[in-house]
């Protein structure tokens, strides 16, 4: 009897931390003991590992088994340690060579019959393992496509414990025969494609959507129901360019930790679109959990769009909780067990009706809401939150004649997306050598030091700042929108007319 060591990964938010798994098979009362701050799911690994080994026809040691997870001060959660615990026990019992299990990382949940079941968070776990250099990571076959997204890492997928033990005994290179046994992912359900050309009669709103997509700006749409606010928001992702590789890995890691990664597409290359219901809790929007802290909607929308339809119907404390992520681009969830930071760089799109009854006010006076009721309804969107919104668009009802006349000017998403991509490329060229990719990410200090327009262009904004109509934060957002307008117009610097247009768009938020 001896001690065997192997390695696994513990997830802290979307970061993977290496964990050394030690198994000691020695004299004493027969049983298995787990130490190292395991949670309930990990404590149940004792029964899963024992049944998996016995049903795979491997002897279970009739001795005292102690499994230690190092570092002991780091809480371990989840069932992804099952495979590492089983391999460490097999190494300590002499079933497999102990030196063969010392270097690889093992991730996966064990079924009672020895099958390797997929687990969530494989991509960030493999990214954490990759920090140790040229490593081999053993994962369930169902997670192989996700694990293979990490470059310079040898991925060894297996379907059951017996195949893994045979490979460890032989000491061969990574086998290829077991990949054929991997289950095929289900075919994705083809959803009908959405396109910006579906929205007619709202040319100003379509233009605002293009500006927001080009600069990564936040948007508020106000108007009665049936005017196309939801249609416009759902088509915003079609205008956004493909995610860059580092952003795609970051977004995929968040969805993997949340357990919502589609099995048919392990890499998310398109910006996500998240639209929570107004009954969602603060933990669902911001992130949290009683035992395991999961990312919320603001993190699932990272590098994409967070759409809050019927925004005034959300509780005010949830709306105000968006203020910090909008500024910092990340959210920190604090619990008694510790704190976890998730990335949350998203575009916020708010849609609201002008009053609680949402009836038109110009057709027979069907709206019975008093001015006080309408003011109180929209006041649920606090001033500090709206101060972080770059653009406001009033979406009005359109007549049949206006709809017919506007259809000849409607452009498909492909055409608008090309202009958005060109504008983003101009912004990226201007921001080369910095950590920012879009105009919305430029911090205030750099905005006034390196990207400040001329005094003539700033005149109208400084006047609004002096009168109190514009806040200092609002001034920064006007400048960012002005830069986006110049990028769309393919001009080198904001001009007076463009800056005035950005100012008018922003001032609509506070009027």
C-alpha positions in Angstrom: 0.0 0.0 0.0 1.3 3.5 -0.8 0.3 7.1 -1.7 -0.5 8.2 -5.2 -1.0 11.8 -6.4 -2.7 13.3 -9.4 -4.2 16.7 -10.3 -7.6 18.3 -11.0 -9.0 21.8 -11.2 -11.3 23.7 -8.9 -13.3 26.6 -10.3 -13.4 29.9 -8.5 -15.9 32.0 -10.6 -14.5 31.6 -14.2 -11.0 30.9 -13.1 -9.5 27.5 -12.7 -7.1 26.7 -9.8 -5.0 23.6 -9.7 -5.8 21.0 -7.0 -3.5 18.2 -6.0 -5.4 15.0 -5.2 -3.6 12.5 -2.9 -4.9 9.1 -2.0 -3.4 7.0 0.8 -4.4 3.3 1.1 -3.1 2.1 4.5 -3.9 0.1 7.6 -7.0 0.9 9.6 -10.7 0.5 9.7 -12.0 0.0 6.1 -13.6 3.1 4.7 -12.9 6.3 2.6 -12.4 9.7 4.1 -12.3 13.0 2.1 -10.5 16.0 3.5 -9.9 19.4 2.0 -13.2 21.4 2.4 -15.4 19.3 0.1 -19.0 20.3 -0.4 -22.0 17.9 -0.3 -21.7 17.0 -4.0 -18.1 16.2 -3.6 -18.7 14.2 -0.4 -21.0 12.0 -2.3 -18.1 11.1 -4.6 -17.2 8.3 -2.2 -20.2 6.2 -3.2 -19.9 7.1 -6.9 -16.2 6.2 -7.0 -16.6 2.9 -5.2 -19.5 1.7 -7.4 -17.8 2.8 -10.6 -14.6 0.9 -9.7 -16.4 -2.2 -8.6 -18.7 -2.3 -11.7 -15.7 -1.7 -13.9 -14.2 -4.9 -12.4 -11.4 -3.3 -10.4 -10.7 -4.4 -6.8 -11.8 -2.0 -4.1 -9.1 -1.8 -1.4 -10.3 -3.4 1.9 -8.3 -0.8 3.9 -8.5 2.7 5.2 -8.5 5.2 2.3 -7.8 8.8 2.8 -8.2 11.3 0.0 -6.7 14.8 0.5 -7.5 17.7 -1.8 -4.7 20.4 -1.7 -4.7 23.3 -1.0 -6.9 22.4 2.0 -8.0 26.0 2.5 -9.6 26.3 -1.0 -13.3 25.2 -1.0 -14.0 22.4 -3.5 -17.4 22.1 -5.1 -19.0 19.8 -7.7 -18.6 16.4 -9.1 -15.7 17.1 -11.5 -13.2 15.6 -8.9 -14.7 12.1 -9.2 -12.3 10.9 -11.9 -9.2 12.3 -10.2 -10.2 10.6 -6.9 -10.8 7.3 -8.6 -7.5 7.5 -10.5 -5.6 8.4 -7.3 -7.0 5.4 -5.5 -6.2 3.1 -8.4 -2.6 4.4 -8.3 -2.3 4.0 -4.6 -3.7 0.4 -4.8 -1.3 -0.5 -7.5 -3.9 -1.1 -10.2 -2.2 1.5 -12.5 1.4 2.9 -12.3 1.5 5.8 -9.8 3.9 7.8 -12.0 1.5 7.7 -14.9 -1.2 9.5 -13.0 1.0 12.1 -11.4 1.2 14.6 -14.3 -2.1 14.6 -16.2 -5.2 16.6 -15.0 -8.4 14.5 -14.6 -11.8 16.1 -14.9 -15.1 14.3 -15.0 -18.0 12.8 -13.1 -18.3 9.0 -12.7 -21.5 7.1 -13.2 -22.2 4.1 -11.0 -21.4 1.8 -14.0 -18.1 3.5 -14.7 -19.1 5.8 -17.4 -17.6 9.3 -17.6 -20.3 11.9 -17.5 -19.8 15.4 -18.8 -19.4 18.3 -16.3 -19.8 22.1 -16.6 -16.9 24.5 -16.6 -14.5 22.3 -18.7 -13.2 25.2 -20.7 -12.1 27.4 -17.8 -10.8 24.3 -16.0 -8.6 23.4 -19.0 -7.5 27.1 -19.3 -6.4 26.9 -15.6 -4.5 23.7 -16.3 -2.8 25.2 -19.3 -1.1 27.7 -17.0 1.2 24.9 -15.9 2.7 24.5 -19.4 2.5 21.5 -21.7 -0.1 19.3 -19.9 -2.4 16.5 -20.7 -6.0 16.8 -19.6 -8.3 13.8 -19.4 -12.0 14.6 -19.9 -15.2 12.8 -20.7 -15.8 12.3 -24.4 -18.8 14.6 -24.3 -16.6 17.5 -23.2 -13.8 16.8 -25.7 -14.8 19.4 -28.2 -15.0 22.1 -25.5 -11.6 21.1 -24.0 -10.0 21.1 -27.4 -10.6 24.9 -27.8 -7.6 25.6 -25.6 -4.4 25.6 -27.7 -1.2 23.8 -26.7 -3.0 21.3 -24.4 -3.2 17.6 -25.0 -6.8 16.4 -24.6 -7.5 12.8 -23.8 -11.3 12.1 -24.0 -12.6 8.8 -22.7 -16.1 7.3 -22.4 -15.6 5.0 -19.3 -13.2 4.1 -16.6 -12.0 0.9 -18.1 -10.8 2.5 -21.3 -8.8 5.1 -19.2 -7.2 2.4 -17.0 -6.2 0.4 -20.1 -4.5 3.5 -21.5 -2.7 4.2 -18.2 -1.5 0.6 -18.0 -0.1 0.5 -21.5 1.7 3.9 -21.2 1.1 4.6 -24.9 0.6 8.0 -26.5 -2.8 9.5 -26.6 -5.1 6.9 -28.3 -7.4 7.7 -31.1 -9.7 4.7 -31.1 -11.9 5.9 -28.2 -12.9 9.0 -30.1 -15.0 6.9 -32.4 -17.0 5.8 -29.3 -17.8 9.3 -28.3 -21.5 10.1 -28.5 -22.5 12.4 -31.3 -23.9 15.8 -30.2 -27.6 16.4 -30.9 -28.4 18.3 -34.0 -29.1 21.9 -33.3 -32.6 23.2 -33.7 -32.6 25.7 -36.6 -34.3 28.8 -35.6 -35.8 31.2 -38.1 -33.3 34.0 -38.9 -34.1 37.5 -37.8 -33.1 40.5 -39.9 -33.2 44.3 -39.5 -35.2 44.5 -42.7 -38.1 43.0 -40.8 -38.6 46.4 -39.0 -40.2 49.1 -41.1 -41.4 52.5 -40.2 -38.7 53.3 -37.6 -35.8 54.8 -39.5 -34.5 56.8 -36.5 -34.5 53.7 -34.3 -32.7 51.7 -36.9 -30.1 54.4 -37.2 -29.7 54.4 -33.4 -29.3 50.7 -33.4 -26.5 51.0 -36.0 -24.7 53.7 -33.9 -24.9 51.6 -30.7 -23.6 48.5 -32.5 -20.7 50.4 -34.0 -19.6 51.9 -30.6 -20.9 49.5 -28.1 -23.2 52.0 -26.6 -26.3 51.6 -24.3 -29.8 52.4 -25.6 -33.2 53.2 -24.2 -36.3 53.0 -26.4 -39.5 54.6 -25.2 -42.8 54.1 -27.0 -46.2 52.5 -26.9 -46.6 48.7 -27.5 -46.5 47.4 -31.0 -44.1 49.9 -32.4 -41.2 47.5 -32.8 -39.0 48.0 -29.6 -38.6 44.3 -29.0 -38.1 43.6 -32.7 -35.3 46.2 -32.9 -33.6 44.9 -29.8 -33.6 41.3 -31.0 -32.0 42.3 -34.2 -29.1 44.2 -32.6 -26.9 41.1 -32.4 -27.2 40.6 -36.1 -25.3 43.9 -36.6 -22.4 43.0 -34.3 -19.2 41.5 -35.7 -17.9 38.1 -34.8 -16.2 37.8 -31.5 -12.4 37.8 -31.5 -10.7 34.7 -30.3 -9.9 35.9 -26.8 -13.4 37.3 -26.4 -14.9 34.1 -27.7 -13.0 32.0 -25.2 -14.0 34.4 -22.4 -17.7 34.2 -23.3 -17.6 30.5 -23.8 -16.0 30.0 -20.4 -18.8 32.0 -18.7 -21.5 29.9 -20.4 -19.7 26.7 -19.6 -19.5 27.6 -15.9 -23.3 28.5 -15.9 -24.0 25.1 -17.6 -25.9 26.7 -20.6 -23.3 26.0 -23.2 -24.9 24.3 -26.3 -23.5 20.9 -26.8 -23.7 21.3 -30.6 -21.5 24.5 -30.6 -18.7 24.4 -28.0 -17.3 27.7 -29.1 -19.6 30.8 -29.0 -18.4 33.0 -31.9 -21.4 35.3 -31.9 -22.2 38.0 -29.3 -24.7 36.6 -26.8 -28.2 38.0 -26.4 -29.8 37.7 -23.0 -33.3 38.9 -22.2 -34.4 38.1 -18.6 -38.0 38.3 -17.5 -39.0 41.2 -15.2 -39.7 38.7 -12.4 -36.1 37.6 -12.3 -34.3 37.9 -8.9 -31.3 39.9 -8.2 -29.2 36.7 -8.1 -30.4 35.8 -11.5 -29.5 39.2 -12.9 -26.3 39.9 -11.1 -25.2 36.4 -10.1 -25.0 34.5 -6.9 -26.2 31.3 -5.2 -26.5 29.8 -1.8 -23.7 27.3 -2.1 -22.1 27.7 -5.6 -21.9 31.2 -7.0 -23.1 31.2 -10.6 -22.8 34.0 -13.2 -26.0 36.0 -13.7 -27.6 37.6 -16.8 -25.1 40.5 -16.8 -22.2 38.0 -17.2 -24.0 35.8 -19.6 -24.4 38.9 -21.8 -20.7 39.6 -21.6 -19.5 41.0 -25.0 -23.1 40.9 -26.1 -26.5 42.5 -25.4 -28.6 42.5 -22.2 -32.1 43.4 -23.2 -34.6 44.4 -20.5 -38.0 44.5 -22.0 -40.7 46.4 -20.0 -37.8 47.9 -17.9 -40.0 49.8 -15.4 -41.6 46.5 -14.4 -38.3 45.4 -13.0 -37.8 46.1 -9.2 -35.9 49.3 -8.8 -33.2 47.7 -6.7 -32.4 45.3 -9.5 -32.2 48.1 -12.1 -29.9 50.1 -9.8 -27.7 47.1 -9.3 -26.8 47.4 -13.0 -25.0 50.7 -12.4 -21.7 49.3 -11.1 -21.3 46.6 -13.8 -22.0 49.2 -16.5 -19.2 51.3 -15.3 -16.6 48.7 -14.3 -17.3 46.0 -16.9 -17.3 43.3 -14.1 -19.4 42.3 -11.2 -18.2 41.0 -7.8 -20.5 38.8 -5.9 -19.8 38.6 -2.1 -21.0 35.8 0.1 -20.0 34.6 3.5 -17.9 31.8 1.9 -16.0 34.3 -0.2 -16.3 36.6 -3.2 -16.2 35.9 -6.9 -15.7 38.3 -9.8 -17.3 37.7 -13.1 -16.7 39.8 -16.3 -19.8 41.8 -17.3 -18.9 44.1 -20.3 -22.3 44.3 -22.1 -24.5 46.6 -24.1 -27.6 47.5 -22.2 -30.9 47.9 -24.1 -33.9 49.2 -22.2 -37.5 49.2 -23.6 -40.3 51.0 -21.8 -43.9 52.1 -22.4 -44.7 55.7 -21.6 -47.3 54.8 -18.9 -48.6 51.8 -17.0 -51.7 51.3 -19.2 -49.6 51.6 -22.4 -52.6 53.0 -24.3 -52.2 55.7 -27.0 -52.8 59.2 -25.8 -53.7 60.7 -29.2 -56.5 58.4 -30.3 -59.7 59.3 -28.5 -57.8 59.9 -25.3 -58.0 56.2 -24.3 -55.1 56.6 -21.9 -56.5 57.3 -18.4 -53.1 57.8 -16.7 -52.5 61.1 -15.0 -49.3 63.0 -15.6 -48.3 62.0 -12.0 -48.8 58.3 -12.7 -46.8 58.5 -15.9 -44.0 60.4 -14.2 -44.0 57.9 -11.3 -43.9 55.0 -13.7 -40.9 56.2 -15.6 -39.2 57.3 -12.4 -38.6 53.6 -11.7 -35.6 54.1 -14.0 -33.5 56.2 -11.7 -31.4 59.2 -12.8 -28.0 57.5 -12.1 -29.0 54.5 -14.3 -30.2 56.7 -17.2 -27.0 58.8 -16.8 -25.2 55.6 -17.9 -27.3 55.3 -21.1 -25.8 56.8 -24.2 -28.8 57.2 -26.4 -32.5 57.5 -26.1 -35.0 56.9 -29.0 -38.7 57.6 -28.9 -40.5 55.0 -31.0 -43.9 56.3 -32.1 -46.7 54.6 -33.8 -46.6 54.6 -37.6 -49.4 54.7 -40.2 -49.9 52.3 -43.1 -48.7 55.0 -45.5 -45.5 55.5 -43.5 -44.8 51.8 -43.4 -45.2 51.4 -47.1 -43.0 54.4 -47.8 -40.3 53.3 -45.5 -39.9 49.8 -46.9 -37.9 51.0 -49.9 -35.3 52.4 -47.5 -35.0 49.4 -45.2 -31.6 47.7 -45.3 -30.9 44.1 -44.4 -28.7 43.3 -41.4 -25.8 42.2 -43.7 -25.4 45.7 -45.2 -25.6 47.5 -41.9 -23.3 45.0 -40.3 -20.6 45.8 -42.9 -20.8 49.5 -42.0 -20.6 48.6 -38.3 -17.6 46.4 -38.9 -15.8 49.2 -40.9 -16.5 51.6 -38.1 -15.2 49.3 -35.5 -12.0 48.7 -37.5 -11.4 52.5 -37.7 -11.9 52.7 -33.9 -9.6 49.7 -33.4 -6.9 51.4 -35.5 -7.2 54.6 -33.5 -7.1 52.6 -30.2 -4.2 50.4 -31.3 -1.8 49.8 -28.5 -4.4 50.2 -25.8 -6.6 47.7 -24.0 -9.8 49.1 -25.5 -11.6 47.8 -28.5 -14.7 50.1 -28.9 -15.4 53.8 -28.2 -17.7 52.9 -25.2 -14.7 51.4 -23.4 -12.5 54.5 -23.4 -12.0 55.7 -19.8 -12.7 59.3 -19.0 -9.0 60.3 -18.4 -7.9 59.1 -21.8 -11.0 60.5 -23.5 -10.1 64.1 -22.4 -6.4 63.7 -22.7 -6.0 61.9 -26.1 -9.4 62.0 -27.8 -10.8 65.4 -26.9 -12.4 67.3 -29.8 -11.7 70.9 -30.6 -12.9 73.8 -28.5 -15.5 74.7 -31.1 -17.0 71.2 -31.0 -17.0 71.3 -27.2 -18.7 74.6 -26.9 -22.3 73.3 -26.8 -21.3 70.6 -24.4 -19.5 72.9 -22.0 -22.6 75.2 -22.0 -24.8 72.3 -21.1 -22.4 71.2 -18.4 -22.4 74.8 -16.9 -26.2 74.9 -16.9 -26.5 71.6 -15.2 -28.3 69.9 -18.1 -25.3 67.6 -18.6 -23.4 65.8 -16.0 -19.7 65.0 -16.2 -20.5 61.4 -16.9 -22.9 62.4 -19.6 -20.3 64.6 -21.2 -18.0 61.6 -21.5 -20.8 59.6 -23.1 -21.5 62.3 -25.6 -17.9 62.3 -26.6 -17.9 58.6 -27.1 -21.0 58.7 -29.3 -19.5 61.5 -31.2 -16.4 59.4 -32.0 -18.7 56.6 -33.1 -20.5 58.9 -35.5 -17.2 60.0 -37.0 -16.2 56.3 -37.4 -19.4 55.6 -39.2 -18.8 58.7 -41.4 -15.2 57.7 -42.1 -13.9 61.0 -40.8 -10.7 61.5 -38.8 -12.1 63.7 -36.1 -15.5 64.7 -34.6 -16.9 67.8 -36.3 -19.3 70.4 -34.7 -22.4 69.0 -36.4 -21.7 65.4 -35.3 -20.9 66.4 -31.8 -24.1 68.4 -31.6 -26.0 65.4 -32.9 -24.5 63.2 -30.2 -25.4 65.9 -27.6 -29.0 66.0 -28.8 -29.3 62.2 -28.7 -28.0 62.1 -25.2 -30.0 65.0 -23.8 -33.1 63.2 -24.8 -32.4 60.7 -22.0 -32.9 63.4 -19.3 -35.9 65.2 -20.8 
